[in-house]
Amino acid sequence: MYALIILTGLLAFVSSKPCDTEGSTNNELLLSLNKELLYSVEGQQGLPNPSVHLALRLSDSHNLMKELDHRNKLKTDLHNHLANSLSNRQPVTGLLGLYALALKASCHDLNTITFSVKEKVETLLTHLKRQMEEEKEHIAYSQRPLTNYYQYSLGVLALCVSGIRVNPHVSNKLIKAVEHGHIRNGNVECVDTLAMAGMALQCVKEAGSHVQNAAELNTALKKIKQKLLAAQRADGHIGNEFSTGLAVQALLAMGSHVEECASSMEAMRSDARRKTYHNPMAISQILPALQQKSYLQIKSKECHNEDDSLVLEPREPTPVSPSQTKVALRVEVKAFKRVATYSVDVPEGSSLLEALELLQRKNVGFTFEKESSLWGHFLSVVNGQQARQQDRRYWHLSSDGSALSQGINDYKIEAAQKITITNTVY
Ligand code: B12
């Protein structure tokens, strides 16, 4: 009898954690990702990252002192940056949304967060609502948001999890974009954006505020789920390595069982073991998914009796000396039917950024500029030509004809190749 009870208990435990097949090895992996995020906060250059804060707060393990420090940095450094952007009337929908989500995940009272713009003091959520209205107006006359649908979705999600009723006209624009297949980057469907839209619309559905168009809302959610499942590759990734985390979060939020995501979870764990995720932004998007959580859970997050066991061992910086082996790199710049080609030998394992800096120093006519973002350096100007967001253009990166899935910071030159940088419309 006792044996039967123990066996039933064990079976229930195993079946309630279907993805946790390797038990402690998985926990170690999650802990190491969690620690990487905390190290990134310690050694942070530039603005504190609200997406990293969000992931730290959603995690099962915490270092509450370091998280509090980081929250304070968000409330000063990121806050000031946002205040400046708002004063200059720059659209900052996504960043405002992430800031609100990060503070909500710390159980911070959002009504106490205010910005003073042109001597008028208004709360963060009032500003976010206004940004969403401006985005909506922009969609109405130009069929696209001021920023993009990823940020539009972040805005809806942030308002919704903060308990604000999202204007049905605002959520409707997102529903229509899904219905008409407008959630894309150029001519390909954008998995990351579909995932963010899925979480945003699921939140709206659960809030019960979208009663008039409930059928349309359900159809959009169904369509997003179908598209995410259709984007799953044979190796388990949904889209690519970097969209799988958000896609799994969205599927879980939309009611998929953890078992249905098992192969995607395994794909991310394999990526993590081979250190694919070293960019803190990438870790911040996959860690909640690997812990079977989604951004929707911030809505009901409570901050008492939290674990406080995460300890960071001091880490000596490992000096990396450039490799003696050189690889031949060709760089092709394509802009409006003009093509310029350059050659440079770079130490094996250099980042593309280091390679471009080397090429620039050769004074052969190649120049570039970069802008910082949450993902690192974004290539913005090449040979004096800016691919501007206002014109919906950017410098697209590819290697031997295949689009890069990482930016200039993270992509490493391991073998001879041709990098093509193309001025592209999106
Ligand atoms: C929209 C988008 C774009 C748009 C951004 C412009 C716009 N206004 O819409 C465009 C089409 C220009 C773009 C370009 C690229 N993108 Co992109 N992009 C996104 C997406 C879907 C949302 C970004 C966003 O708005 N975030 C919200 C705001 C609040 O954060 P932010 O940091 O302030 O946002 C800015 C930066 O993220 C920047 N940006 C966008 N993409 C990238 C990529 C890199 C590497 C960097 C450094 C910056 C950057 O543009 C954003 C708007 O200004 C993300 C998805 C995701 N999971 O994050 C992918 C994503 C960030 N992009 C990605 C990639 C690979 C690229 C490209 C390198 C593709 C290529 N082969 O050329 C290029 C960048 C090349 C360059 N010049 O440096 C990857 C990055 C993965 C990684 N490990 O680095 C992501 C995660 C998509 C994916 N799953 O593969 N992207």
Boltz pocket constraint, residues with backbone or C-beta under 6 A from the ligand:
constraints:
  - pocket:
      binder: B
      contacts: [[A, 93], [A, 94], [A, 95], [A, 98], [A, 146], [A, 147], [A, 148], [A, 150], [A, 151], [A, 185], [A, 190], [A, 192], [A, 193], [A, 239], [A, 240], [A, 241], [A, 242], [A, 243], [A, 246], [A, 279], [A, 282], [A, 285], [A, 371], [A, 373], [A, 374], [A, 375], [A, 376], [A, 377], [A, 378], [A, 379], [A, 380], [A, 389], [A, 393], [A, 394], [A, 395], [A, 396], [A, 397], [A, 398], [A, 403], [A, 404], [A, 405], [A, 406], [A, 407], [A, 408], [A, 410], [A, 426]]
      max_distance: 6.0
